[in-house]
């Protein structure tokens, strides 16, 4: 038996009051001798014993009333497992509140995260006064808002009520591991961990290891998994959105590919998908006839951009009970004009003899009178003129059969690529293989591959080899997966250099590994690429003109070159779209150095204090860089300078599609926690506070003592009245 209010047991001391009153009330006997006394003496002696017994019974009843009242107010309880002593408040707890994207799931009225917040408050209320508590928001990372247990319950309650759900993934075992490490440092008698989550199976990897961890600390730390929310059987989610057009020019249709997945248990039919630009109404809409359970389907939708600059494109589904995946947004830098510098290593005598003749016409595939209005602008220079060119004025620089370049130009390439520029290299009969291999490949690691020995003969054009005709996996050539787009496999190649890719373990983190864009039919690399800084380098194995191949005169050459230019131009724009929780880095214009940007977050509560953040553009490794790490919410982020209405920059984050999965921990999975953690299924109809307090205190029976006190008081009153009349 234990007492929840042990200090009130001191009320038992109150029994001294009736005893003292009883003793003081005794009348002192004054002996007076008179004649009739001898007759009264006989009567008094006869009743003396009865009167003394009655007074003693009344005294005992009064004392018992006070004792029963004191016991009732001390709240005695009995807990299974034996008798305890006096209650205490030497407890510490950590409340882990799951704020991952899956917690957006609702029952039609209340989200799982809202329910978890309410349950967290009930867990807080269940802790006895004098306890200490920490509050963490957990997903695939731990945000320890109150890192160590504190006695400030008002702060803990405020943190719980003001907590916001994120769109991050889920990784619960890691959060438990960190919480256990913190609790092991506490010196309190009772240590508890409350994890309030929806029990999504995707967030619980390596259950066996988690059980071993909890089993190792179960004697010292009590762990409770509070599962909120009911199972859901239907969910459609937008799991992919990407621009499939090569470029995003103004006032031209731009194609986007939307992927929709069915995470429910039944087939989804007539799924309507829409797409829109910025905050405008949807510009295109289409339906998917059916999506079987557990599968996904893709469709293409088109948008048009009226103005150059940064825009957002959002794909929408009809609302369901998991709003986090009903839409998906990407940021796009719409191009008003693209400038390409063509470096001609062998101009020739006639225009058609120029190394860039076919390339220039492929980049600007319109009649001469329309070239001024076309969004791609080209400028042709010789290798000697390259040194005086301002590379930063161009989105891409193309070297075509250039012998070599001076060291100053090589240094300029390094700065140009680091800032987000693009370099395309076409070889030819005039190039210095040693320069490309030693300078551009080995020393600076610009090229994804070194040039090996050439194969084939340009003079023997009756002997040729082909490009691959299937297996187009790289985004640049992925459109040729569709046979209706034509094929690259019919072009004839008479001569080409062997490309020997660099090793993947490049020690510098700003240099990417070589990636295969296109190969020959025998598997030998034909086109390779690598990222370098914020830029991209694309390397061909054959010429840009018709000297070594006839690709340049085939219809597929135009879309291929445009898609390669798109890969160059969108290299820096790749950083406009990132996974939720990833740090955003973007190279700004040099005139932005020292300026402050106000960044508005997506889906922020209107009254949230952190709906916007301020960031200053600063030099980092010689580049004007914007860095932003508060990307927990999926959607579009707008960066403004001052009161400018149009955003200076716009970027977007996308959530992990795995958060849309409906599978929860199965009964078999939950059995893993038997004996090492308590599983509590919570709903608003059940009081977590009452449950936890009953577990802590056991069964109270103060009412028994209260009733006993009442009975004793009634008995004392009844006997007192009766015996006083008899006297």
C-alpha positions in Angstrom: 0.0 0.0 0.0 1.2 3.5 -0.9 0.0 7.0 -0.1 -0.3 9.5 -2.9 -0.5 12.5 -0.5 1.6 11.2 2.4 2.0 14.5 4.1 -1.6 14.5 5.0 -1.1 11.5 7.2 0.2 14.0 9.7 -3.5 14.8 10.2 -3.7 11.8 12.4 -2.0 13.9 15.0 -5.4 15.6 15.3 -6.6 12.8 17.5 -4.9 14.6 20.3 -7.6 17.2 20.3 -10.5 15.0 21.5 -8.2 13.3 24.0 -7.1 16.6 25.5 -10.7 17.8 25.5 -11.7 14.6 27.2 -9.1 15.0 29.9 -9.9 18.7 30.5 -13.6 18.0 30.6 -13.3 15.7 33.6 -14.7 17.5 36.6 -12.7 17.7 39.7 -14.5 16.0 42.6 -15.2 18.3 45.5 -16.0 16.4 48.6 -18.8 17.8 50.7 -20.1 16.0 53.7 -23.8 16.3 54.3 -26.4 14.0 55.7 -28.0 12.7 52.5 -24.7 11.9 50.8 -24.6 8.4 52.1 -27.7 7.6 50.0 -26.3 9.1 46.7 -23.0 7.4 47.2 -24.7 4.0 46.6 -26.2 5.2 43.3 -23.0 6.8 42.0 -20.9 3.8 42.8 -23.4 1.6 41.0 -23.2 3.7 37.7 -19.6 4.7 37.8 -18.2 1.9 35.6 -21.0 2.3 33.0 -20.3 6.1 32.6 -16.6 5.6 32.2 -17.0 3.0 29.5 -19.4 5.2 27.5 -17.0 8.2 27.6 -14.2 5.9 26.5 -16.2 4.6 23.5 -17.1 8.1 22.4 -13.5 9.2 22.7 -12.4 6.2 20.6 -15.1 6.9 17.9 -13.9 10.6 17.7 -10.3 9.5 17.3 -11.2 7.0 14.6 -13.1 9.6 12.7 -10.0 11.8 12.5 -7.8 8.9 11.6 -10.1 7.8 8.8 -10.3 11.3 7.4 -6.5 11.6 7.5 -6.1 8.3 5.7 -8.7 9.2 3.1 -7.0 12.5 2.3 -3.6 10.8 2.0 -5.1 8.8 -0.9 -4.0 5.2 -0.1 -3.6 2.9 -3.1 -2.7 -0.7 -3.7 -0.4 -1.7 -6.6 -0.1 -5.2 -7.8 3.2 -6.7 -7.0 3.3 -5.9 -3.3 3.0 -3.0 -0.9 4.8 0.2 -1.5 5.6 3.0 0.8 5.0 6.7 0.4 4.6 8.2 -3.1 7.2 10.3 -4.7 7.9 12.7 -7.6 11.4 11.6 -8.6 10.6 10.9 -12.2 12.1 12.0 -15.6 10.5 11.5 -19.0 11.1 12.2 -22.7 8.1 12.8 -24.9 9.0 11.8 -28.6 6.3 13.3 -30.9 6.3 11.9 -34.4 6.0 14.8 -36.8 6.8 13.0 -40.1 4.7 13.3 -43.3 2.6 10.2 -42.6 1.2 11.9 -39.5 -0.9 14.1 -41.9 -3.3 11.2 -42.4 -6.7 12.1 -41.0 -10.0 10.4 -40.1 -11.8 13.1 -42.1 -11.7 15.7 -39.3 -8.5 15.3 -37.2 -5.1 14.4 -38.3 -2.9 11.9 -36.6 -0.5 14.6 -35.6 -3.3 16.6 -33.9 -4.2 13.4 -32.0 -0.6 12.8 -31.1 -0.3 16.3 -29.7 -3.4 15.7 -27.5 -2.0 12.4 -26.3 1.3 14.0 -25.5 -0.4 16.6 -23.3 -2.2 13.8 -21.5 1.1 12.0 -21.0 2.5 15.3 -19.6 -0.5 15.7 -17.3 0.0 12.1 -16.0 3.4 12.9 -14.6 3.4 13.7 -10.9 4.3 17.2 -9.7 8.0 17.7 -9.3 8.8 15.5 -12.3 11.0 16.6 -15.2 10.3 16.2 -18.9 12.0 16.7 -22.3 10.1 17.2 -25.6 11.5 16.1 -29.0 10.0 16.2 -32.5 11.2 13.1 -34.3 11.1 12.0 -38.0 14.1 10.9 -39.9 15.9 13.4 -37.7 15.6 14.4 -34.1 14.7 18.0 -33.2 15.3 18.1 -29.5 13.3 21.3 -28.7 13.8 20.6 -25.0 16.9 18.5 -25.1 17.2 17.6 -21.4 14.4 16.9 -18.9 13.2 20.2 -17.3 10.7 21.0 -14.4 9.1 23.7 -16.6 5.9 21.9 -17.5 4.5 25.2 -18.9 7.2 25.3 -21.5 6.8 21.7 -22.4 3.0 22.2 -22.8 3.7 25.2 -25.0 6.1 23.3 -27.2 3.7 20.4 -27.7 0.8 22.7 -28.6 2.8 24.8 -31.0 4.6 21.9 -32.6 4.2 21.6 -36.4 4.2 18.6 -38.6 7.0 18.3 -41.1 7.1 16.4 -44.5 10.2 14.5 -43.6 10.5 10.7 -43.6 10.3 8.4 -40.6 13.1 6.7 -38.7 11.9 5.8 -35.2 14.7 3.4 -33.9 17.3 6.2 -34.2 15.2 8.5 -32.1 14.7 5.9 -29.5 18.4 5.2 -29.4 19.2 8.9 -28.7 16.5 9.2 -26.1 17.9 6.2 -24.2 21.3 7.7 -24.2 19.9 10.9 -22.6 17.8 9.0 -20.0 20.8 6.9 -19.0 22.5 10.1 -17.8 19.5 11.0 -15.5 19.7 10.2 -11.8 16.0 10.0 -11.1 14.4 6.9 -9.6 11.9 6.5 -12.5 12.8 7.1 -16.1 10.3 7.0 -18.9 10.2 7.4 -22.7 6.9 8.1 -24.5 6.9 7.7 -28.3 3.7 9.0 -29.9 3.5 7.8 -33.5 1.2 6.3 -36.1 3.1 3.1 -36.2 3.9 3.3 -39.9 5.8 0.2 -40.8 8.2 2.1 -43.2 9.6 4.0 -40.2 10.6 0.8 -38.3 13.6 -0.8 -39.8 15.6 -3.5 -38.0 13.0 -4.3 -35.4 15.1 -7.1 -33.9 17.9 -4.6 -33.1 15.4 -2.2 -31.6 14.1 -5.0 -29.3 17.7 -5.8 -28.2 18.2 -2.1 -27.4 15.0 -1.8 -25.3 15.7 -5.1 -23.6 19.1 -3.9 -22.4 17.6 -0.9 -20.6 14.1 -2.2 -19.6 15.1 -2.4 -15.9 16.0 1.2 -15.7 13.8 2.9 -18.4 10.1 2.4 -19.1 9.3 2.7 -22.8 5.8 3.3 -24.0 4.7 3.3 -27.7 1.5 5.3 -28.0 -0.1 4.5 -31.3 -2.6 7.1 -32.6 -4.9 7.0 -35.6 -6.9 4.3 -37.3 -6.0 2.2 -40.3 -6.7 3.7 -43.7 -7.4 1.6 -46.8 -7.4 4.2 -49.5 -4.7 6.6 -50.6 -3.5 8.1 -53.9 -0.3 10.1 -54.0 1.7 12.2 -56.5 5.0 10.5 -56.2 6.9 12.0 -59.1 6.9 15.3 -61.1 9.6 16.3 -63.6 10.1 18.3 -66.7 10.5 16.0 -69.7 11.0 18.8 -72.2 14.6 19.7 -72.9 14.2 23.3 -71.9 11.6 25.7 -70.4 11.3 28.7 -72.8 8.7 31.4 -72.6 5.4 31.0 -74.4 6.0 27.5 -75.6 4.4 24.3 -74.4 6.6 22.6 -71.8 5.9 18.9 -71.1 5.9 17.5 -67.5 5.7 13.9 -66.5 3.5 13.2 -63.5 3.6 9.9 -61.6 0.6 8.8 -59.5 0.7 5.8 -57.1 -2.1 3.8 -55.6 -1.3 2.9 -52.0 -4.8 1.5 -51.3 -6.1 -2.0 -51.3 -8.5 -1.5 -54.2 -8.2 -0.4 -57.8 -8.5 3.4 -58.3 -10.5 4.4 -61.4 -10.9 7.6 -63.3 -8.1 9.4 -61.4 -8.1 13.1 -62.4 -4.7 14.8 -62.4 -4.2 18.5 -63.0 -1.2 20.8 -63.3 -0.7 24.5 -62.9 1.9 27.3 -62.8 2.5 29.3 -59.6 -0.8 30.1 -57.9 -2.8 30.1 -61.2 -5.7 27.7 -61.9 -4.7 24.4 -63.5 -3.6 24.8 -67.1 -3.9 21.2 -68.1 -5.8 18.2 -66.8 -6.1 14.5 -67.8 -7.4 11.3 -66.3 -5.9 7.9 -65.6 -8.4 5.2 -66.4 -7.3 2.9 -63.6 -4.4 2.3 -61.2 -4.2 -1.2 -59.6 -3.4 -1.4 -55.9 0.3 -1.1 -55.2 1.1 0.2 -58.6 1.8 3.6 -60.2 1.2 5.1 -63.6 2.5 8.2 -65.5 1.0 10.7 -67.8 2.2 13.8 -69.6 0.7 17.3 -69.0 1.7 20.6 -70.6 2.0 24.1 -69.2 3.1 27.5 -70.7 5.1 30.2 -68.9 4.3 33.8 -69.8 7.4 35.4 -68.2 11.0 34.4 -67.8 12.4 33.8 -64.3 11.6 31.5 -61.5 8.3 29.7 -61.4 6.7 26.7 -59.7 4.7 23.9 -61.3 2.3 21.9 -59.1 0.5 18.6 -59.9 -2.7 18.1 -58.0 -4.9 15.1 -57.2 -8.4 15.3 -55.6 -8.2 15.7 -51.9 -8.2 12.5 -49.7 -7.4 11.7 -46.1 -3.7 12.0 -46.6 -3.3 15.6 -47.9 0.6 15.5 -47.7 0.8 13.6 -51.0 -2.2 15.1 -52.9 0.1 17.5 -54.6 3.8 17.8 -55.6 5.6 20.9 -56.7 8.8 21.6 -58.6 10.6 24.9 -59.2 11.6 25.8 -62.8 13.8 28.6 -64.1 12.1 29.7 -67.2 14.4 30.9 -69.9 14.0 34.1 -71.8 17.3 33.6 -73.7 20.1 31.0 -73.8 23.5 32.0 -75.1 25.9 29.4 -76.4 29.5 30.0 -77.3 30.7 27.8 -80.2 34.5 27.4 -80.5 35.3 26.3 -84.0 38.6 24.4 -84.1 38.6 24.1 -87.9 36.5 26.7 -89.6 37.4 25.5 -93.1 36.9 27.5 -96.3 33.2 27.0 -97.0 30.5 27.4 -94.3 29.6 23.7 -94.6 33.2 22.9 -93.8 33.0 24.5 -90.4 33.1 22.2 -87.4 30.0 24.1 -86.0 27.9 24.3 -89.1 25.5 21.5 -88.3 25.6 22.2 -84.6 24.7 25.9 -85.0 21.7 25.0 -87.2 20.6 22.3 -84.8 20.7 24.7 -81.9 18.7 27.3 -83.8 16.4 25.2 -86.1 14.4 28.1 -87.6 14.7 30.1 -90.8 17.3 32.9 -90.8 14.6 35.6 -90.6 13.3 34.1 -87.3 16.7 33.6 -85.6 16.6 37.0 -83.8 13.4 36.0 -82.0 14.5 32.5 -81.2 15.4 31.9 -77.5 18.7 30.2 -78.3 21.5 32.6 -79.4 24.8 31.3 -80.6 28.1 33.0 -81.2 31.0 31.4 -83.0 34.6 32.2 -82.2 37.9 30.6 -83.2 40.2 28.9 -80.7 42.4 32.0 -80.7 39.5 34.3 -79.8 38.4 32.1 -76.9 40.9 33.7 -74.5 39.2 37.1 -74.9 35.6 35.8 -74.5 33.7 36.4 -71.2 32.5 33.0 -70.3 30.0 34.1 -67.7 27.9 35.6 -70.5 27.1 32.1 -71.8 25.1 29.2 -70.5 27.3 26.7 -72.4 30.6 26.6 -74.2 31.2 24.0 -76.9 34.7 23.0 -78.0 34.6 21.4 -81.5 37.8 19.8 -82.7 39.9 22.5 -80.8 43.6 21.7 -80.7 44.1 23.0 -77.2 43.6 26.1 -75.1 46.0 28.3 -73.0 46.4 27.8 -69.3 44.5 31.0 -68.6 41.4 29.6 -70.4 41.7 26.4 -68.5 41.7 28.4 -65.2 38.7 30.3 -66.6 36.9 27.0 -67.3 37.4 26.1 -63.6 35.7 29.2 -62.4 33.1 29.0 -65.0 32.1 25.4 -64.2 32.2 26.0 -60.4 29.7 28.8 -60.9 27.3 26.6 -62.9 28.4 26.9 -66.5 28.4 24.0 -69.0 31.1 22.6 -71.2 30.6 20.3 -74.2 33.6 18.7 -75.9 33.5 17.3 -79.4 36.8 15.7 -80.6 38.2 15.6 -84.1 41.3 14.9 -86.1 43.1 18.1 -85.0 42.8 17.7 -81.2 45.9 17.2 -79.0 45.0 14.1 -77.2 47.8 14.6 -74.7 46.5 18.1 -73.8 43.0 16.8 -73.2 44.1 13.8 -71.2 46.8 15.5 -69.2 45.2 19.0 -68.6 41.5 18.6 -68.8 41.2 15.0 -67.6 44.1 14.2 -65.2 45.0 17.6 -63.8 41.7 19.4 -63.5 39.3 16.4 -63.8 36.9 18.3 -66.1 36.4 15.4 -68.6 34.6 12.3 -67.5 36.9 10.2 -69.5 40.3 10.2 -71.2 40.6 9.8 -74.9 42.0 6.5 -76.0 43.0 5.1 -79.4 40.4 5.9 -82.1 38.7 3.1 -84.0 37.4 3.0 -87.5 38.4 5.1 -90.5 36.9 8.3 -91.8 38.0 7.4 -95.4 36.3 4.0 -95.4 32.7 5.0 -95.0 31.4 1.7 -96.2 32.5 0.4 -92.8 30.6 1.8 -89.8 29.2 1.0 -86.4 26.0 2.2 -84.7 24.7 3.7 -81.5 22.6 1.7 -79.1 19.0 1.1 -80.2 17.5 0.4 -76.8 18.1 0.8 -73.1 18.0 4.6 -73.0 18.1 5.2 -69.3 19.9 8.6 -68.9 17.4 11.5 -68.8 19.0 13.1 -71.9 18.0 10.1 -74.1 15.1 8.7 -72.1 12.5 10.1 -74.7 13.8 7.5 -77.2 12.3 4.7 -74.9 9.2 5.6 -76.9 9.5 4.1 -80.4 7.3 6.9 -81.7 10.1 9.4 -80.9 12.4 7.7 -83.5 15.7 6.0 -82.8 19.4 7.0 -82.4 20.5 3.5 -83.5 20.5 4.2 -87.3 23.3 6.8 -87.4 26.5 5.6 -89.0 29.8 6.2 -87.2 33.0 5.7 -89.2 35.5 6.8 -86.6 35.4 7.6 -82.9 37.8 7.8 -80.0 37.6 5.2 -77.2 36.5 6.8 -74.0 38.1 5.5 -70.8 36.0 6.7 -67.9 37.6 8.1 -64.8 37.5 6.2 -61.6 34.4 6.8 -59.5 36.3 7.5 -56.2 37.3 11.1 -57.0 38.6 12.6 -53.8 36.9 15.9 -54.3 33.2 16.1 -53.3 32.4 18.8 -55.9 33.3 16.5 -58.8 30.8 13.9 -59.7 31.6 10.4 -61.1 31.3 9.8 -64.9 27.9 8.9 -66.1 27.0 7.2 -69.3 24.6 9.1 -71.6 24.8 7.0 -74.7 26.8 4.0 -75.9 27.6 2.2 -79.1 25.8 -1.0 -80.0 28.8 -3.0 -78.7 28.6 -1.2 -75.3 31.5 1.1 -75.8 30.9 4.6 -74.4 29.8 7.2 -77.0 28.8 10.1 -74.8 29.7 10.6 -71.1 29.0 13.4 -68.6 30.1 14.4 -65.2 29.1 17.2 -62.8 31.8 19.7 -61.8 31.1 22.2 -59.1 27.7 23.6 -60.0 28.3 23.0 -63.7 28.3 20.0 -66.0 30.7 18.6 -68.7 29.5 16.5 -71.6 32.1 14.6 -73.7 31.5 13.1 -77.1 33.7 10.4 -78.7 33.1 11.5 -82.3 32.9 14.8 -84.2 30.1 17.5 -84.3 30.3 17.6 -88.1 29.9 14.9 -90.8 33.7 14.1 -91.0 33.4 11.0 -88.8 29.7 10.2 -88.6 26.3 11.1 -90.2 24.5 11.7 -86.9 24.5 15.5 -87.6 22.4 15.1 -90.7 19.7 12.9 -89.1 16.5 14.2 -87.7 17.3 13.0 -84.1 20.3 15.3 -84.0 18.2 18.4 -83.2 16.4 16.9 -80.2 19.6 15.3 -79.0 21.5 18.5 -79.0 18.6 20.4 -77.4 18.4 17.8 -74.6 22.1 18.0 -74.0 21.9 21.8 -73.8 19.0 21.3 -71.4 21.1 19.1 -69.2 23.8 21.8 -69.2 21.4 24.7 -68.5 19.4 22.8 -65.8 22.5 21.6 -64.0 22.4 24.5 -61.5 18.6 24.4 -61.6 18.8 20.8 -60.3 19.5 22.5 -57.0 16.1 24.2 -57.2 14.5 20.9 -56.4 15.6 18.8 -53.5 14.4 16.2 -51.0 12.7 17.6 -47.9 15.2 18.3 -45.1 18.1 18.8 -47.6 20.2 21.9 -47.3 19.6 24.3 -50.2 22.6 25.9 -51.9 22.4 28.2 -54.9 25.0 30.4 -56.7 23.6 33.9 -57.1 24.7 36.8 -59.3 27.8 38.6 -58.0 25.8 41.8 -57.4 23.7 40.0 -54.8 26.7 39.7 -52.4 25.8 41.2 -49.0 22.1 41.5 -49.7 19.4 39.9 -47.5 16.7 37.6 -48.8 13.4 37.0 -47.0 12.5 33.3 -47.6 8.8 32.4 -47.3 8.1 28.8 -46.4 5.3 26.6 -47.8 2.2 25.6 -46.0 3.3 27.6 -42.9 0.6 28.4 -40.4 -0.6 31.9 -40.8 0.2 32.7 -37.2 3.5 30.9 -37.1 6.4 33.0 -36.2 8.8 31.1 -38.3 6.8 31.4 -41.6 9.7 33.4 -43.0 13.5 33.4 -42.5 16.2 35.9 -43.4 19.3 34.9 -45.2 22.3 37.0 -46.4 24.2 36.2 -49.6 27.9 35.6 -48.7 31.0 34.5 -50.5 31.8 30.9 -50.1 34.8 29.4 -51.9 34.8 32.6 -54.1 31.1 32.2 -55.1 28.1 34.3 -54.0 26.1 31.5 -52.3 22.7 31.3 -50.8 22.4 28.6 -48.1 19.2 27.6 -46.4 18.6 24.6 -44.2 15.0 25.1 -42.9 13.4 22.8 -45.5 11.2 20.5 -43.4 8.0 21.3 -45.3 7.3 20.1 -48.9 6.4 22.7 -51.4 7.6 26.0 -52.8 9.9 28.5 -51.1 10.0 32.1 -52.3 13.0 34.4 -51.8 12.3 38.1 -52.0 14.5 41.2 -51.7 12.7 43.8 -49.6 9.2 44.4 -50.7 9.6 43.1 -54.2 6.4 41.4 -55.3 8.2 39.0 -57.7 10.5 36.4 -56.1 14.2 36.8 -56.8 14.5 33.1 -56.4 12.1 30.2 -56.0 12.9 26.6 -55.1 10.9 23.5 -54.0 11.2 20.5 -51.8 9.6 17.1 -52.3 8.7 14.5 -49.6 9.7 10.9 -49.6 7.1 8.8 -51.5 7.6 6.1 -48.9 5.7 8.3 -46.4 2.5 7.6 -48.5 2.5 3.9 -47.7 -0.4 2.8 -45.5 1.2 -0.4 -44.1 1.4 -0.2 -40.3 3.2 -2.4 -37.8 1.4 -5.8 -37.9 0.4 -7.7 -34.8 3.5 -9.9 -35.4 5.7 -6.8 -35.5 4.2 -5.5 -32.3 5.0 -8.8 -30.5 8.6 -7.9 -30.9 8.0 -5.3 -28.2 6.5 -7.8 -25.7 8.3 -7.5 -22.4 10.5 -4.6 -23.4 8.0 -1.8 -24.2 4.3 -1.1 -23.5 2.0 -0.7 -26.5 -0.9 1.7 -26.0 -3.5 2.2 -28.7 -4.9 5.7 -28.0 -8.0 7.3 -29.2 -9.7 10.5 -28.1 -12.4 8.5 -26.3 -9.8 7.1 -23.9 -7.9 9.1 -21.3 -4.2 8.4 -21.5 -3.7 10.4 -18.3 -6.1 8.1 -16.4 -4.5 5.0 -17.7 -0.9 6.1 -16.8 -1.9 7.4 -13.4 -3.6 4.1 -12.6 -0.5 2.2 -13.7 1.6 4.4 -11.5 -0.5 4.5 -8.4 -2.5 1.3 -8.6 -6.1 1.0 -7.3 -7.0 3.8 -4.9 -9.3 3.1 -2.0 -9.6 6.4 -0.2 -13.4 6.3 -0.6 -13.4 3.3 1.8 -11.8 5.5 4.5 -14.1 8.4 3.7 -17.2 6.2 4.1 -15.7 4.7 7.3 -15.2 8.3 8.7 -18.8 9.1 7.9 -20.1 6.0 9.5 -18.0 6.6 12.6 -19.2 10.2 12.8 -22.8 9.1 12.6 -22.2 6.4 15.3 -20.5 8.9 17.6 -23.4 11.3 17.2 -26.0 8.7 17.8 -24.3 7.2 20.9 -23.5 10.7 22.3 -27.2 11.7 22.1 -28.4 8.5 23.5 -26.0 8.3 26.4 -26.4 12.0 27.3 -30.1 11.4 27.7 -29.6 8.4 29.9 -27.4 10.5 32.2 
